[in-house]
Amino acid sequence: MFVGVGRFVLHIPSAQSLKQRRQVVRSCKDRIRAKLPVSIAEVGDVERLQVAELGVAVVSADATRCDEILGAARSMMSQLREAVLADVRTELIALGEGGKGIAADAEPSLNARGLAPGDDLPEHWSAAFPVDAQGADLGRGAKRDQAAGQGARGAQHAGRDAPTRGAASKRRGRAVDSDEYDADEGDA
């Protein structure tokens, strides 16, 4: 496994206020997130008016893929109209020997906790991350719902049909078909 990390410094000469600066930084981060499979965050001093420092991280099984993605992020930032790419530092970190064998690196940590690879998780770990019999994650409300005897997601749907996510957003002010509502006209 390989982790590619980049630090990109942008100079924003047109920023006359922190609001303008934040707008440029947010726009840059949104564009990169939309186009590339990366995590990106502002890591520098957010009070510097015309300078922004962004951190970018990517994880891949292939080192060249990490380099390609970081290069694409660099290219996108260098083409910004509102900012100038002032500095770039990148690093590639290989986890395991040659990026392989991460499981072997994790074994000492598991052994220190009295576990071996393939052992079942301790009870307190299972309670913190509940899964059903097939191993599917039950999500945040699962422990509360199970404690109430309703099963996963049962409390939300007990005795009624829950509206779909689309119907809920339509109730918030968008156009709605009249048969989407029950007798509650006050929700509109």
N, C-alpha and C positions, 0 to 999 in steps of 0.2 A: 504494500500500500504506500502511496506517495501523497504528500501534502505539499501543495504549492502555495507560497505566501508572498504577497507583494505589498509594498508600501509606496503609494503614489502621492506626490505633493503637487497640488494645483495652485497656481497663482490666478487670482480672480481680480483683474485690474478694474473692472467696471463696478465692483461692489462698493456702494457708498454707505450701506447700512448692513447690519447683521441679517436683516430680513432678506435683502437681495442676495447675500452670500448663501444663506440657508436654501434659498430657492435654486440657486445654481447647483449646490451640492446635492440636494434632494433629486433634482432632475437627472444629474449624472448617475447617482446610485440607482434610480428607478430604471434608466435605460440599460444599464449594465445587468441588473437583475433580470430584466425582461429578455435579454438576448443570451446571457451566459449562465451556466450552472455554477454559480459562485455565491459565497457569502461576502458581503461588503458592508463596511461600517466606517464611520468617521472616527479616527483614533487620535487625532491631534487636538491641539487647543482650539476649542470651538469659538473662542472670543477673538481670535485673530481675524481682522476684518477682510483681508485680501489673500489669505492663505488657508488652504484646507488640506488636511492629510487624511487619506483614505487607506484602509487596510482591506485587502482582498485575499480570500482563501478558497482553495479548491482541493478536492480529494479525488484521487483516481487510482486505478490499479496500474496505470501506465504513466511513466515519467514524462514521455513526450506529450501526452494529452494534457498534463498539468501545464507544461511549457506553452502549448498552443493556446490554452484558455487564458493564461496570464498575458500572453502576447496579444490576444484579441482584446482583453481589457485595456491594455496599454494603448492599442490602436484606437479604440473608441474614445479614450480620454484625450488622446492627442488631437482628435478631430473636433473637440468641443469648441463652439464659437465663443462661449462666455468665459472660458478659462484656458490657461496655458499650462501644459504639463511641464513642471519645473524639475522634478526629480523622480526617479524610479529605482527601487531596490527590490529584487526578487530573490527568493531562496526556495530550493526544493529539498524537502526532508523525506528520507526513506525510512519507513518504519519496518523493522525486521531486516534481515540480511538481503540486500538487493531489492527491498520492497516486498519481499515474500516472507512467510513464516511468522506472521504477527501472532498466530496462536501459540507458537513456541515461546514468544516473548511474554505472553500473558500467563503462562503456566506458573512461574514463580509467585506471581501475585495471587493466583488461585490457591496454590499450595500453602501460602502464608495464612490464608483464611480457612484452611482445613478442607479445601475442595480439590477435586481433580477434574480435568476436562470431561464433560459428559455427565457429571453429578447433577442431581436436582438442586435447585436454588434453596437456600435457607427459607424458612417460613416467613420471617420478617421481610425478606425481599419479595416474596410472592404476594404478600399483603399490599406492599407498596405499588406493585405493578400487576394488577389482576388480569388474568387471561381466562378464557373459557376452556372447555375440554379439548377443543381443536387447537388451542394455542393462540387464538385471536385476541388481540388487546381489547379489553372491555372499556377502556376510556376512563375519564375523570369521575363520573358519578357512579361507577359500578359498585364501589364498596358501600356507599350510602344506600343504593337501591337494593343490594343484596341483604344488607342489614335490616331493611324494611320488609324483607321477604318477597320482593317484587321481581328479583332477577335483574339482569343487566338491562338498562334502559326501560324497565317495566314501569317505574313510577311515572315516567313521562307519558306513557301511552295507556295507562290503566283505564280500561272501560271506555275508551273513545278512540277515534281516529285522529291522529295528530296531523295538522296541516303540513304540507311540504314546505321546504325552505322558500321556494318561489312564491307560494301563497302568502307566507308571512311578510316577505318583502313587498308584495303588492299591497298589503294592508297598510303599509307605512306611507301611503300617499300616492302610489302609482295607480293607473287605471285598473279596475277590477271588474270581472264579470259578476253580475248580481247573484248567481248561484254559488259563488265562492264563500258566501257568508251564511251562517245559520240565522237565527232570529236576531242576533246582535247587530243592530244598526249603529250603535254608538261607537263601534271600532273604526268606522270609515273616516 
